[in-house]
Amino acid sequence: MISTDPMEELKKRFNAQAAQNVTANYLMRITGIEQGPWLTRINCGELQVEPYVAGASPNPDCTISISAEDLQLIMSGKLSAMTAAMSGMLAIDGELGLAMQLVPIFFNSHAM
């Protein structure tokens, strides 16, 4: 069962092994019910998630913008991350490669 809080669900799904060689700060801009900007810091298999505060939080290496509804569809496997990005439902600002690294870290193989 998928949590109604997308950030809590992402924390539960975090695959530390898949994140062993990743060090990056992601800004997750989620709109909708559980809206807000969240700084998602991955550092060699460790995850920290905290509210993003402009000017106080570290600068993001990659920003991902998506609605809470569309993120739920991706997490449930009903929508692939690639399809969401290609259709404009998911916007990426920054290194595309960093965004693509999130698929094995948070999503099942069917998410692509």
N, C-alpha and C positions, 0 to 999 in steps of 0.2 A: 504494500500500500504506500502510495506517495504522500508525503506530508503536504499540508497546505502551505507551509512556509518554504519557498524554494531554496533559500539559503541553508536552512536546517537540513533539507533533503540533500543538497550538495555536500554538506559536511558528512552526512551518513555515507554517501557514495564514494567519498575520497579514497582512492587507491594509492596508498603510500608507495608501494613498489613501483607503480607506473610513473610516479613523480620523483623517483630517486635522482634523476639527472636534470631536473627542472628547477631553475631559480628565476622567479619572475613575480612581479606585482601586477595583478589584474584588477581593473576597476569594472565591477559588474553593475551596470545601471539597469535596474529592474523597475518597470512601470506596472501599475495595476494595484491589486489588493495589498501585496507585500512589497510595496515600492521602496525605492531608495537606492542610493549609491553605496556599494559595499566594496571595500578593499579586500581582495583575496590574495594572500601572500603564500606562495609556494616556495619552499627552500629545501631542496634535497630530501624530499619525502615527508616534509612537515607542512602542515596547513594552519594558517591563521586567517580568520575572517573577522572583520571589524567594520563598523560604519566608516565611510569615507568622509573626511573633512578636508575640503579644499584649503591648501596652505598649511595644514597641520599633518596630513597623512603623506607618506612617501608618494612620489610621482608614479603613476602606473606605466608599465611597459606596453600594455595593451588594454583597450577599453572595449567592453562588450555590452551592447544595449539590446534589450529584449523585454517583451511584456511577460508578466508572471504566467499568464495563460499559455503563451507559446513555449516558455521554458518547461512548463508542466507537460506539454505535448511531447517535447523532446525527451524528457525524463521517463515518460511512460512508453516510449518507443513508437508512438503514433506519428511522429515527425522526425526526420533526420536533421542533424545540425547542418549538414551541407545544404539540404533543401531549404531550410530556414534562412540560411545566409544568402543563397542564390535568389530567393524570392523577396528579400528585403525585410523579412520578419526579425532577423538577427543581424545587427550591424556591428562591424569590427573596425576599430580605429587603432592603428598601430600595426605591429608585425603579425601578419596572417599566420605565420609558422607558430607563433606563441599560442594563438587561439586554437590552432589545430591540435596542439599538444594536450589540450583539455579533454579531448574526446576519450582517450584511454584512461585518463585520470578520474573522470567523473561519470562517463557514460558507457553503456554496454556497446559491444561492437556494432549492433544494429543502429546506433545513433548516427553513424555516418551514412 
